[in-house]
């Protein structure tokens, strides 16, 4: 099942890069990790660039069975299944803690509640002059946008009504004029969205002309995750900032919303294993650690020696010349030990031998031949066609003898090729 059907992105504050290690599998698997810890250490750490890492949802870990865990030490297929499970667990845990799912494009926004549209506040006035009345509120959310005004009026306003958004310092941030007036009751008027700053106060105001009533009620709108309501401010000049503070609330409030936000991905199931934990030391001292470190160092040193030997024998970067067996004619053999191959040189060849026009020239038929073997048998014969010919037999390190034949009248030498020191 896809956990993020609309894609995923780094969560706010995520680092630019993130390590993926077996410790992440341990953090997620919890009590199931001791049964798998022996194989978790075999997974190498990986460094990922977060933006590209979050762009692709990783495979969800497929929990292994007890049978798979039991078979893994001896069954390569089960072993690979456990390795893959630990890798997938690492990727999933880091991804789920570093990335978030994009919301559905059709998901509705979350808006400040304010008064209910059916609420009927207390009417006041009319006043002896015009009034500008405003509701002060605190924007809570990052990215919240005010896209209009919610207005409650006790009577029809038969004039062009100004609706304005202010800062507490008196800066006019915009609004609109409702041409022709506002009918009695509840109405909404939209504007181009204005993004507000989280944690700051704002005011929404409405101009009330002489002779008209307005709503001013002690009932505070309910605070929510979008807005907290502060109170009313008013003035007697619709062109000026309403600076007088009172404890009531008026019938002009913002349409304040935030788009649907990202969500954390769900969790796949953690395996329920009943196999015993991998045996670990119950407690250890500093000396235990030193002893273990010394043993580890000795093992690594031995391993390095073996790897170097295998490399120099099986995938050599170079070779050096060793013992030279010169003045060879006819049939013969000699003993060898721990060599890479042979250099066979033909020094004298009777004129009757054919010679190709290739470069290097090739004798036809072969004037010499060699084979290698042990007391148990020989490898296939190698025919020598060139004046100087290299020969690197299979498993030469295990061979203990070289058998050669130089045809009648042919003389030559064989040089042992040995490993670099």
C-alpha positions as CSV (number, residue, x, y, z in Angstrom):
1,X,0.0,0.0,0.0
2,X,1.3,3.5,-0.9
3,X,1.7,5.6,2.2
4,X,1.9,8.9,0.4
5,X,-0.3,8.8,-2.7
6,X,0.4,12.5,-3.5
7,X,4.2,12.3,-3.0
8,X,6.4,13.2,-0.1
9,X,8.8,16.0,0.7
10,X,11.3,16.8,3.5
11,X,9.6,18.0,6.7
12,X,10.2,21.5,7.9
13,X,13.6,21.8,9.5
14,X,14.9,18.6,8.0
15,X,18.7,18.5,7.5
16,X,20.3,18.7,4.0
17,X,21.8,15.2,4.4
18,X,21.0,12.2,6.6
19,X,22.8,9.0,7.5
20,X,21.0,5.6,7.2
21,X,22.6,3.1,9.6
22,X,21.6,-0.1,11.5
23,X,20.9,2.1,14.5
24,X,17.8,3.4,12.7
25,X,16.5,-0.2,12.3
26,X,17.1,-0.7,16.0
27,X,15.1,2.4,16.8
28,X,12.1,1.2,14.9
29,X,12.1,-2.6,15.5
30,X,12.5,-2.1,19.3
31,X,12.1,-5.5,21.0
32,X,12.3,-7.3,17.7
33,X,15.8,-6.0,17.0
34,X,17.7,-8.4,19.4
35,X,16.7,-11.4,17.3
36,X,18.0,-9.6,14.2
37,X,21.0,-7.7,15.6
38,X,23.6,-10.1,14.3
39,X,22.6,-9.4,10.7
40,X,21.9,-5.6,11.2
41,X,25.6,-5.0,11.8
42,X,26.3,-6.3,8.3
43,X,24.4,-3.5,6.6
44,X,26.8,-0.7,5.6
45,X,25.9,3.0,6.4
46,X,24.6,5.2,3.6
47,X,24.5,9.0,3.3
48,X,21.5,10.4,1.5
49,X,20.7,13.9,0.2
50,X,17.4,14.6,1.8
51,X,15.4,16.3,-1.0
52,X,16.0,13.4,-3.5
53,X,15.6,10.8,-0.7
54,X,12.2,12.2,0.3
55,X,11.0,12.4,-3.3
56,X,10.8,8.6,-3.6
57,X,8.7,6.5,-1.1
58,X,10.9,3.5,0.0
59,X,9.5,-0.1,0.0
60,X,7.8,-1.0,3.2
61,X,9.6,-3.7,5.2
62,X,8.1,-7.2,4.7
63,X,8.3,-8.8,8.2
64,X,10.3,-12.1,8.2
65,X,8.9,-15.3,9.8
66,X,10.5,-17.3,12.5
67,X,11.4,-19.9,9.9
68,X,13.3,-17.3,7.8
69,X,15.3,-16.2,10.9
70,X,16.1,-19.8,11.8
71,X,17.2,-20.7,8.3
72,X,19.3,-17.5,7.6
73,X,22.7,-18.7,8.9
74,X,22.7,-21.6,6.5
75,X,20.3,-20.6,3.7
76,X,21.5,-17.9,1.3
77,X,17.9,-17.0,0.2
78,X,16.8,-16.6,3.8
79,X,20.0,-14.7,4.6
80,X,19.3,-12.2,1.8
81,X,15.7,-11.9,2.9
82,X,16.8,-10.8,6.4
83,X,19.4,-8.4,5.0
84,X,16.7,-6.8,2.8
85,X,14.3,-6.6,5.7
86,X,16.8,-4.7,7.8
87,X,17.7,-2.4,4.9
88,X,14.1,-1.7,4.2
89,X,13.5,-1.0,8.0
90,X,16.4,1.5,8.0
91,X,15.1,3.3,4.9
92,X,11.5,3.4,6.2
93,X,12.4,4.6,9.7
94,X,14.6,7.5,8.4
95,X,12.1,8.4,5.6
96,X,9.1,8.4,8.0
97,X,11.0,10.7,10.5
98,X,12.6,13.0,7.8
99,X,9.8,13.3,5.3
100,X,6.1,14.0,5.2
101,X,3.2,13.2,2.9
102,X,1.9,15.9,0.6
103,X,-1.8,16.7,1.2
104,X,-4.5,15.8,-1.4
105,X,-4.8,18.7,-3.8
106,X,-8.6,18.6,-3.2
107,X,-8.3,18.7,0.6
108,X,-10.3,21.6,2.1
109,X,-8.4,24.3,4.1
110,X,-8.8,24.7,7.8
111,X,-10.3,28.1,8.8
112,X,-10.8,30.1,12.0
113,X,-14.2,29.4,13.5
114,X,-15.2,32.8,14.8
115,X,-18.9,33.4,15.5
116,X,-21.4,31.1,13.9
117,X,-23.1,32.5,10.8
118,X,-26.4,32.0,12.6
119,X,-25.3,33.8,15.7
120,X,-27.3,37.0,16.5
121,X,-25.2,39.4,18.5
122,X,-26.4,42.3,20.6
123,X,-27.2,45.4,18.5
124,X,-26.1,48.9,19.7
125,X,-26.6,52.4,18.4
126,X,-27.3,54.3,16.3
127,X,-24.5,56.7,17.2
128,X,-24.4,60.4,16.9
129,X,-21.5,60.2,14.5
130,X,-20.0,57.7,12.1
131,X,-18.0,54.9,13.7
132,X,-15.3,52.6,12.6
133,X,-15.6,49.3,14.5
134,X,-13.0,46.5,14.5
135,X,-12.2,43.1,15.8
136,X,-8.7,42.5,17.0
137,X,-7.3,38.9,16.7
138,X,-4.0,37.0,16.8
139,X,-2.9,34.9,13.9
140,X,-1.6,31.6,15.1
141,X,-0.6,29.6,12.0
142,X,2.4,30.0,9.7
143,X,1.1,30.4,6.1
144,X,-2.4,31.5,7.2
145,X,-4.1,33.7,4.6
146,X,-7.0,36.1,5.1
147,X,-9.2,35.9,2.0
148,X,-12.1,38.1,3.1
149,X,-14.5,39.4,5.7
150,X,-17.4,37.9,7.7
151,X,-20.0,40.6,8.4
152,X,-23.0,40.6,10.7
153,X,-25.4,43.7,10.5
154,X,-28.6,44.3,12.5
155,X,-30.0,46.4,9.6
156,X,-29.3,47.1,5.9
157,X,-26.5,49.5,5.3
158,X,-27.6,51.7,2.4
159,X,-24.2,53.2,1.6
160,X,-20.8,52.1,0.3
161,X,-19.3,50.2,3.2
162,X,-15.5,50.1,3.7
163,X,-14.0,46.9,5.1
164,X,-10.3,47.1,6.1
165,X,-7.4,44.9,7.4
166,X,-5.0,46.8,9.8
167,X,-1.9,46.1,11.8
168,X,-2.0,47.2,15.5
169,X,0.4,50.0,14.5
170,X,-2.2,51.5,12.2
171,X,-0.9,50.3,8.8
172,X,-3.7,49.7,6.3
173,X,-3.0,46.3,4.7
174,X,-6.0,46.3,2.2
175,X,-9.6,45.4,2.0
176,X,-12.6,46.4,-0.1
177,X,-15.5,48.7,-0.4
178,X,-18.9,47.0,-0.8
179,X,-20.6,49.3,-3.4
180,X,-24.3,49.9,-2.7
181,X,-24.3,48.7,0.9
182,X,-24.8,45.5,2.9
183,X,-28.1,43.8,3.5
184,X,-29.1,42.9,7.1
185,X,-27.9,39.6,8.5
186,X,-24.8,37.6,7.9
187,X,-22.6,37.9,4.7
188,X,-19.2,37.1,3.4
189,X,-17.0,39.3,1.1
190,X,-13.8,38.0,-0.5
191,X,-10.6,39.7,-1.3
192,X,-7.3,38.5,-2.9
193,X,-5.6,36.5,-0.1
194,X,-3.2,38.3,2.2
195,X,-0.7,36.1,4.0
196,X,-0.4,37.0,7.7
197,X,2.5,36.5,10.1
198,X,2.2,33.8,12.8
199,X,2.1,35.3,16.3
200,X,1.1,38.8,15.3
201,X,-2.1,40.7,15.9
202,X,-4.4,42.2,13.2
203,X,-7.7,44.1,13.1
204,X,-10.6,43.8,10.7
205,X,-12.8,46.9,10.6
206,X,-16.1,48.2,9.1
207,X,-17.4,51.7,8.7
208,X,-20.8,52.5,10.2
209,X,-22.4,55.7,9.1
210,X,-24.5,58.1,11.3
211,X,-27.9,56.8,12.2
212,X,-27.1,53.1,11.7
213,X,-26.8,50.3,14.4
214,X,-24.0,47.7,14.6
215,X,-23.4,44.6,16.6
216,X,-21.2,44.7,19.7
217,X,-21.4,41.7,21.9
218,X,-19.6,40.4,25.0
219,X,-19.6,36.8,23.6
220,X,-16.1,36.0,22.5
221,X,-15.5,33.8,19.4
222,X,-14.0,30.5,20.3
223,X,-10.2,30.4,20.1
224,X,-8.8,27.7,17.8
225,X,-5.6,26.6,16.2
226,X,-6.0,29.4,13.5
227,X,-6.9,32.5,15.5
228,X,-7.2,33.8,19.1
229,X,-9.7,36.6,19.6
230,X,-8.5,39.8,21.5
231,X,-11.5,42.2,21.6
232,X,-13.0,45.3,20.0
233,X,-11.4,48.6,19.0
234,X,-13.3,51.6,17.6
235,X,-13.0,55.2,16.4
236,X,-15.2,58.0,15.2
237,X,-13.5,58.6,11.8
238,X,-13.8,55.9,9.1
239,X,-10.6,57.1,7.4
240,X,-8.5,56.7,10.6
241,X,-7.3,53.7,12.6
242,X,-9.7,52.6,15.3
243,X,-7.6,52.9,18.5
244,X,-10.1,52.9,21.4
245,X,-10.0,49.5,23.1
246,X,-13.1,47.9,24.7
247,X,-13.8,44.4,25.9
248,X,-16.6,43.5,23.6
249,X,-16.5,42.0,20.0
250,X,-18.1,43.3,16.8
251,X,-19.6,41.8,13.7
252,X,-16.7,42.0,11.4
253,X,-14.2,39.1,11.5
254,X,-11.7,37.7,9.1
255,X,-12.0,34.7,6.7
256,X,-8.7,33.3,7.9
257,X,-7.6,29.8,6.6
258,X,-4.6,27.6,6.2
259,X,-4.3,25.1,3.4
260,X,-4.4,21.4,4.2
261,X,-0.9,20.5,5.6
262,X,1.4,17.6,5.2
263,X,0.9,14.5,7.2
264,X,3.2,11.9,8.7
265,X,3.2,8.5,6.9
266,X,1.7,5.5,8.6
267,X,3.7,2.6,10.0
268,X,4.0,-0.9,8.5
269,X,3.8,-3.8,11.0
270,X,6.8,-4.7,13.2
271,X,7.5,-8.4,13.0
272,X,6.3,-10.6,15.9
273,X,9.3,-13.0,16.4
274,X,9.5,-15.7,19.0
275,X,13.0,-16.8,18.2
276,X,15.5,-16.2,21.0
277,X,17.6,-13.0,21.1
278,X,21.1,-13.1,19.6
279,X,23.4,-13.8,22.6
280,X,25.1,-10.7,23.9
281,X,27.2,-10.0,27.0
282,X,25.0,-9.1,29.9
283,X,27.6,-6.8,31.3
284,X,31.2,-5.8,30.6
285,X,34.1,-3.9,32.1
286,X,36.6,-1.6,30.5
287,X,39.0,-4.5,30.4
288,X,36.4,-6.7,28.6
289,X,36.2,-4.0,26.0
290,X,40.0,-3.8,25.7
291,X,40.3,-7.6,25.4
292,X,37.5,-7.6,22.7
293,X,39.2,-4.8,20.8
294,X,42.5,-6.6,20.9
295,X,40.8,-9.8,19.6
296,X,39.1,-7.8,16.9
297,X,42.3,-6.1,15.9
298,X,44.1,-9.5,15.6
299,X,41.2,-10.9,13.5
300,X,41.2,-7.8,11.2
301,X,45.0,-8.1,10.8
302,X,44.7,-11.8,9.9
303,X,41.8,-11.0,7.6
304,X,43.9,-8.2,5.9
305,X,46.8,-10.6,5.4
306,X,44.5,-13.2,3.8
307,X,42.9,-10.6,1.6
308,X,46.3,-9.3,0.5
309,X,47.4,-12.8,-0.3
310,X,44.3,-13.6,-2.3
311,X,44.6,-10.3,-4.2
312,X,48.2,-10.9,-5.1
313,X,47.6,-14.4,-6.2
314,X,44.2,-14.2,-8.0
315,X,44.0,-10.5,-9.1
316,X,47.6,-9.3,-9.2
317,X,48.5,-5.8,-10.2
318,X,51.9,-6.9,-11.3
319,X,54.5,-9.7,-11.0
320,X,58.2,-10.2,-10.6
321,X,60.5,-12.7,-12.2
322,X,61.8,-15.5,-10.1
323,X,64.0,-18.6,-10.7
324,X,65.2,-19.0,-14.4
325,X,65.4,-22.6,-15.7
326,X,67.7,-22.1,-18.7
327,X,69.3,-24.4,-21.4
328,X,66.2,-26.5,-21.7
329,X,65.8,-29.1,-24.4
330,X,63.6,-32.2,-24.9
331,X,61.3,-33.4,-22.2
332,X,61.6,-32.5,-18.5
333,X,60.0,-31.1,-15.4
334,X,60.9,-29.1,-12.2
335,X,59.2,-28.3,-8.9
336,X,57.5,-24.9,-8.2
337,X,55.8,-23.4,-5.2
338,X,53.5,-20.3,-4.7
339,X,54.0,-18.8,-8.2
340,X,51.7,-16.9,-10.5
341,X,52.7,-18.2,-13.9
342,X,55.5,-18.9,-16.3
343,X,57.5,-17.0,-19.0
344,X,58.5,-19.6,-21.7
345,X,61.3,-18.4,-24.1
346,X,62.3,-20.2,-27.3
347,X,65.8,-19.3,-28.2
348,X,66.7,-21.8,-31.0
349,X,64.2,-23.1,-33.6
350,X,65.2,-25.1,-36.7
351,X,64.5,-23.4,-40.0
352,X,61.8,-26.0,-41.0
353,X,59.3,-24.4,-38.6
354,X,56.8,-22.2,-40.2
355,X,56.5,-18.5,-39.1
356,X,53.4,-16.4,-39.6
357,X,53.4,-12.7,-40.7
358,X,51.6,-11.7,-37.5
359,X,53.0,-9.2,-35.1
360,X,54.4,-10.8,-32.9
361,X,55.3,-13.6,-35.3
362,X,53.8,-17.0,-34.5
363,X,55.5,-20.4,-34.9
364,X,53.5,-23.1,-36.6
365,X,53.3,-25.7,-35.3
366,X,54.2,-25.0,-31.6
367,X,57.9,-25.6,-31.0
368,X,57.4,-26.2,-27.3
369,X,54.7,-27.0,-24.8
370,X,54.2,-26.8,-21.0
371,X,51.8,-28.1,-18.4
372,X,51.4,-27.7,-14.7
373,X,50.1,-30.0,-12.0
374,X,50.5,-31.7,-8.7
375,X,51.2,-35.2,-7.5
376,X,47.6,-35.9,-8.2
377,X,47.6,-35.0,-11.8
378,X,48.2,-32.3,-14.5
379,X,46.3,-29.5,-16.2
380,X,45.8,-29.4,-19.9
381,X,48.9,-28.8,-22.0
382,X,49.7,-25.3,-23.1
383,X,51.2,-24.9,-26.6
384,X,53.9,-22.3,-27.0
385,X,53.8,-20.4,-30.3
386,X,55.8,-17.2,-29.6
387,X,59.5,-16.6,-29.0
388,X,58.5,-15.2,-25.5
389,X,55.2,-16.4,-24.2
390,X,53.4,-15.7,-20.8
391,X,51.4,-18.5,-19.3
392,X,49.1,-18.0,-16.2
393,X,47.3,-21.3,-15.5
394,X,44.2,-21.7,-13.3
395,X,44.9,-22.1,-9.6
396,X,48.6,-21.7,-10.1
397,X,49.2,-21.1,-6.4
398,X,48.2,-24.8,-5.8
399,X,50.5,-26.2,-8.5
400,X,53.7,-27.9,-7.5
401,X,55.4,-29.0,-10.7
402,X,56.0,-27.8,-14.3
403,X,56.3,-30.3,-17.2
404,X,57.8,-29.2,-20.5
405,X,58.7,-30.4,-23.9
406,X,60.9,-28.7,-26.5
407,X,60.7,-30.3,-29.9
408,X,63.9,-31.7,-31.5
409,X,66.4,-29.0,-32.2
410,X,64.5,-26.5,-30.1
411,X,66.2,-24.8,-27.1
412,X,64.8,-22.5,-24.6
413,X,64.3,-21.3,-21.0
414,X,61.4,-21.1,-18.5
415,X,61.2,-18.3,-15.9
416,X,59.0,-18.6,-12.8
417,X,56.7,-15.5,-12.3
418,X,56.1,-14.8,-8.6
419,X,53.9,-12.5,-6.5
420,X,54.9,-9.1,-5.4
421,X,56.2,-9.2,-1.9
